[in-house]
Structure formats: C-alpha cells, structure tokens
C-alpha cells in the first residue's frame, strides 16, 4: 500500500491524522536533521499499521515534507 504523507517536524505532540483525500498528516517531535524525523515517521507508521519497521519504506521525498511511503502489509 502506498500513502502520501505530509510531515510536520518539530511539533509539540506526535500524532497521525488522515486527510479527506486519504493522505496522512503526521506531526513529529523530531527535527528534520540527520534523518531523525524520517526515523520517527517510520516508527509511528509501523505502530499505526501494526507492521515491522522494515516493512515501511520512504519511496520519495526523503528530504521533503511531502513523502510517498510504501507499507508492506501483506508480509
């Protein structure tokens, strides 16, 4: 499953909201430095979709706020 994700780093709280179009808006506490926000994003999505962190890959937008994330739910 592929999901469009809009990341908001440096937020006060962590949370995931689903937008009307099915994309996700993810608030992260981590700053976007040294991949910390991406690590936190993968950790949060793994918890939400109940999959291992290794089943989540950021397909595009590694250094952008808008990312395309692939979640391997079938494994």
ZISUL-V960888 format. One record per residue. N is the residue number from 1. RES is the residue in three letters. D_CENTER is the distance of its C-alpha to the mean C-alpha in Angstrom with 2 decimals. Layout:
N,RES,D_CENTER ; N,RES,D_CENTER
//
This chain:
1,UNK,13.08 ; 2,UNK,11.21 ; 3,UNK,8.91 ; 4,UNK,8.86 ; 5,UNK,6.04 ; 6,UNK,7.81 ; 7,UNK,6.86 ; 8,UNK,9.91 ; 9,UNK,10.72 ; 10,UNK,13.97 ; 11,UNK,13.85 ; 12,UNK,16.41 ; 13,UNK,14.41 ; 14,UNK,11.06 ; 15,UNK,10.29 ; 16,UNK,8.53 ; 17,UNK,10.94 ; 18,UNK,11.74 ; 19,UNK,13.69 ; 20,UNK,17.06 ; 21,UNK,16.17 ; 22,UNK,13.60 ; 23,UNK,10.55 ; 24,UNK,7.91 ; 25,UNK,8.32 ; 26,UNK,6.31 ; 27,UNK,8.98 ; 28,UNK,8.87 ; 29,UNK,12.30 ; 30,UNK,12.11 ; 31,UNK,13.69 ; 32,UNK,12.54 ; 33,UNK,15.26 ; 34,UNK,15.72 ; 35,UNK,12.10 ; 36,UNK,11.68 ; 37,UNK,8.67 ; 38,UNK,6.93 ; 39,UNK,8.53 ; 40,UNK,7.58 ; 41,UNK,3.76 ; 42,UNK,5.33 ; 43,UNK,7.93 ; 44,UNK,6.76 ; 45,UNK,5.57 ; 46,UNK,8.80 ; 47,UNK,10.70 ; 48,UNK,10.02 ; 49,UNK,11.00 ; 50,UNK,13.48 ; 51,UNK,13.02 ; 52,UNK,13.46 ; 53,UNK,10.92 ; 54,UNK,13.08 ; 55,UNK,12.33 ; 56,UNK,8.80 ; 57,UNK,9.24 ; 58,UNK,7.98 ; 59,UNK,11.08 ; 60,UNK,11.54 ; 61,UNK,10.85 ; 62,UNK,10.49 ; 63,UNK,12.46 ; 64,UNK,11.65 ; 65,UNK,9.94 ; 66,UNK,9.65 ; 67,UNK,7.75 ; 68,UNK,8.69 ; 69,UNK,6.86 ; 70,UNK,9.64 ; 71,UNK,9.96 ; 72,UNK,13.52 ; 73,UNK,14.78 ; 74,UNK,18.43 ; 75,UNK,18.95
//
